Amino acid sequence: MREQLRINCIIATPGNILTDVIYTQKLNTWISVCEVSANDSDIGKSELVKHTENIMSFVQDHKGVSVLVFTDRSVYGGPVGSGACAAVLFPLVDTEKWQISTSPVGKRVSSVRCEIEGIILGIEVAISYLCQCAIRKPTECVYVFCDCLEAIETLVNKCVLNKYRNVNKRLMCIEKKLQDISVVVKLVQINGHTGVIGNDIANREAREVAQNVLRGKVSTSEVILINDGYRIAREILEKSWQRKWNVELTGRYTYDLLPAVGKNVIFPNSRSVGVSYCRMLLHDTFLNADSFRTGLSDTSLCSCGEEIESVEHVLLRCHENEKTRTVMISGQSKGELGGTEFPHLLF
């Protein structure tokens, strides 16, 4: 029975790539997790550059000290398609060449499954390499770099891992081998496609194999897992939903604001502001422009007498709301999401 173990991990952020902490997880002592910076969409360009520089600095510092492995995947033909994975191993001796290994995963596989297979491939390559080393330390450390946090978390979470065929058994065998040869593996999540040489090489090699799988040049399994089947069903549903939304005759004002289906809307903390926000998205406010259109008002003009009382006029131009508008713009510049109450817009 697995117990809660306190294990050494590494947090790599754009400003600090090596901060040792104690991290508690349901893991064995042979494979642990290293957390890194946020996704590309969450950090600025300058931070991405700094992150890449820190990763490369880390690689240079650990070359010849620890085995470094970069993994990546490629899938063609949609979210579930022809996929492959690759691993690039940086050896302990600088004079030795990088070891590049690739593996086709299947013709109907998801990107997450390919990422998982890539991590396992990388660990297997590292084990094979260390078994062939004539001189070794009593305990070796292998860093496996991957740009998919979901794949790393899936390997950690045994319940989720059971959804992937044969992966759990393979991982148990790998853990036994790591224990036998005294090797500790640290899984590191990095930002992909940011110029990290090992990640770029792995991506290129995986893409080439995936293309060959798609063209039928490489034979591989056509079995589809149930969770990958769910992904296909979800894609079909979203495409059908999007087509209907594109040609629908009603709701065109909302369509201009939210053309893509399935997107989450961020609501303010204030309930009254949130209700007003929904009304603006649905083109159904209590402003004169909407009320006149529905027959609830005798005029569409604003009380200022300058324009039609539309949402754009109230928020951006009406001089009666100048003070409230200043508060709103000031709050946006500070990143505050509490919401600003425009009396004209409140329900």
Helices and strands as residue ranges (DSSP letters): E 5-11, E 19-25, E 31-34, G 40-42, H 45-62, E 67-76, E 80-90, E 99-110, H 111-132, E 140-146, H 149-156, H 158-161, H 167-181, E 183-189, H 197-214, H 226-247, H 252-257, H 271-281, H 288-293, H 311-312, I 313-317, G 319-321, H 322-333
